[in-house]
Amino acid sequence: MELLRYRTEGRIGHLTLNRPDQYNAFDLNMVEEFEDFLQKRRHDDETGVIILDGGDAKGFCAGLDTRTYAPEIFKMAPVKAYDAQARMSRLFLAMRRIPQPVICCVHGAAAGIGFSLAMASDIRILAEDARFSAAYINIGLGGADMASSYFLPRLIGSGRAYEYLLTGNWMDAPTAMELGFGSRMVTKDQLIPTAQELAQTMVEKNPLGIRMTKEAINANLDCGGLEAALQMEDRNQMMIAFTHRITTP
């Protein structure tokens, strides 16, 4: 990979967006690399948690590279353009499908796809200068794109989500913390250490327990009611308990 950097430290994976000269904006090659990375994590039993960060760029991610990607889209036949759109948007479904919890470390601006990367992550650690924008509406598109209309109302409530999706206004780090969007707010130099501390706590747990906890939370966001949620939890607890009993001498 050229536009993403990846390394592992024990059972912790470190993924860094690596297009700093373009503020980590996504072009087609970056979409393809991220898609491939997520596919490989689906069956990666060696990695327990992934830390995602924006590296040395001025901000976390400026969104879609409109100077290169957008012109390519408009040269395509409609069916190809739709496929390209779907391919980008399914990255966020893939983030939820991988078994590893994703801890997102955000500094500076996270706009458009950058905002969605943070939303699709499981835990968000914010630098004091972090700020977020559903920038799609600002470039003449609909404000609900890249899974934002699904994630944002569930994360901060529909009332404020409407505001940000309809205006494209920026949400700063203190407001994000107040609304429950962020898990921690720290100085920029403490982003990775804070994420590593959380990741280390997770990888010391039962790996099956961590995986099934992520699956249960994601499934129960959309479940039909309390009984369905309890059935999911009860099934998971018994599966984990009996698996542990069988594998423990």
N, C-alpha and C positions, 0 to 999 in steps of 0.2 A: 504494500500500500504506500502511496505517495502523499495523498491528501488527508490521510488519517495515520496517526502513530499509535501503535499498540505494543504494550509490554505487560508481562505478568510478574508479580511479586508474591510468591507462594500461591495462594488461591484467590488473590485479588488481581483483577485485570485493570489496567490503566489505559483508557482510550482518549486520545487528544486530537481535536480538530486541528488540521495542519495546513491552513491556507491563510496565514496571517497577513500577507500583502493584500488580500481581498476581504479582510475582516471575517474570515472563515465562512464566506458566503458559499452556498452550495451550487456547483455546476453539475453537469451530467456525470462527469467522472467521479465526483464526490458522492453523488447519489448511488452510483454503482458500487463504489468501495464500501459504503455504509451498508448497503443491501447485502453484500457478500459477507461482511463482518457479522451481521446479525444472524444470517443463515448458519454460519459456522458455530455460533454460540448456542444454537438450539439443542445440540447434542454434545456440548462441551461439559463433561463431568468434572474436569480439573479446575474450572473457574467457578468460584462461589459468588462473587460480587464484582460489579464493574463500576469504576469511577470514570465519569465523563467530564472533560474540562476543555476550555478554549485555548489552552497553551499560551503562547506569547502574543497573540493577537490583541489589538486595542480593546476589543470587546469579545464576548462569548461567540456570537454568531449573528451576522447581519441579515440572514435569511437567504432568499434565492438570489443568485447572481443574475440580475435582470439584463445585464449587458450581453451575456453570452447565452444563457438558457432560454430566456423569453424569445429572442429572434429564432432560435432553433425550433421552438414549439410552433410558431406561426408559419414556419415553412412546411410543417407536416400536414398530411391528410388528417381530417378530423378524427378518424378512428385511432391513428397513431398518436395524436396529441392527447386524446383521452387516456390512452394507455400510459403515456408519460406522466400525466397528472396522477393517475391511479398508482403508478409505481412509486412516486414520491410519497403519496399519502399513506401507502401501506407500510412505509418505514416505521410509523408510529404504532401500528398494530403489531409489527414484528418486535418492537421494543417491549411490548407487553407480553408477547408470547415466549420470549426467552426466559429460562428459569432463573437467571441471575437477577437479583435486585440491582437497579441502576441508581447510583448516587450522582447527581448532576451538580457540578461546581460552576456557578455563574458569576462572571465579573463583567462589568460594563454592559453594553447593550445586547439584548437577546430579542431580536425582532423576527417576525414571520416564522420561518422554519426554526429559527433559534428559540423562539418562544415555545413552539410545539415540542422541541427536543426536551426542554425543561418540563413541560406539562406531562409528557409521556414517561418521564423518569419516575422512579418510586420515591426518591428523597431529593430535596433541593437544598443545597447549601449556597447562600448568597453572600457575595462581597457587599460591602457597604455602598458601592457605586453601581450595583446591579440594577437594571431597569428593563422593562418588558413592554413590547408593543405587538398587537395583532395587526401588523402593518399592511396586510392584504388590502384592507379597505382604503388605505392611503395611496395605492397605486392603481385605483380604479377597478379592483376586483371586489368580490364579496368579502365581508369581514370574517366569515366563518370558513376557514380553510385549514388543511393539514391537521385535522382532528380537533381543532380548537373549539368547535361548537359542542363536542362531546366532553372534552376534558375540563375546560375552564368552568362551566357551571357546576360541575361536581367538585371542583377544588375550592372555589371561592363563593359559590352560590350564584343563582341565576341573575339576581338583581344587579350585582356589580359586573358579572360577566357580560350582560347586555351592553353595559356602558363601554367596556373596553373593546368588545367586538364591533360595535357600531361606530365608534369614534376613532379607533386606532391610537388613542391617547396612551401616553406612557404610564406604566405603573412602577413606581420606584421601590427600592428594597424595603424601607420601613413600612410602606403601605402593603407590600406583598406579605410581610411578616404579620401585620395586623389582620389581614384577611385569611391567614392560614395557608398561604401558598408556599411559603418557605419553611423549612425545618429549623435552620439556624442562620443567623446573620453574623459574619465575622469579618475581620480585616482580610484583604486580598491574600496576604502571605499565609493566612491560616486556613484558606480554602482546602487545600489538599491534605494537610495534617488532620483537619477536622473530619474530612471524608474518610481518611485512612483509619482513624480511630473507630468510626462507626462501622466501616467495612470489616475491620479486624474482629469487632464484637460479633458480627454476623457470621463470619467464617468459622468461628469457634462453636457455633450451634450445630445441631443435627442438620446436615445438608438437605435431607428430605423434608424436614420441618420447615426450613427456610423456603424451599421451592414451593411447597404446598400452601404456605402462608401467602406468598405472592399470588398464587393461582386463586386462592379463596377470596382474597380481597378484590381482585379483578373481576371474578365471576359474580361476587355478591354486590358489586356496584350496579349490576343489571338484573339482579334476581327478582323473582316475582313477589317476594314478600319475606316476612320473618321466618316462616316455616321452611322455605327453600334455602335461606341462609343457614339455618340451624342444621338442615340435612347435610349441606356441604361441609360444615364445620365438624359435625359428628363423624361423618365418613372419613374425613382427613385424619382426625385424632385417632380413630381406631386403626386405620391403615398404618400410621406412623408408630403407634404403640406396639402393634403386633410385629411390625418389621423390626423394631428395636429389640423386642424380646427374642425374636428368632436369631438375630445376628449377634446378640450379646451372650457370651459364654455364661 
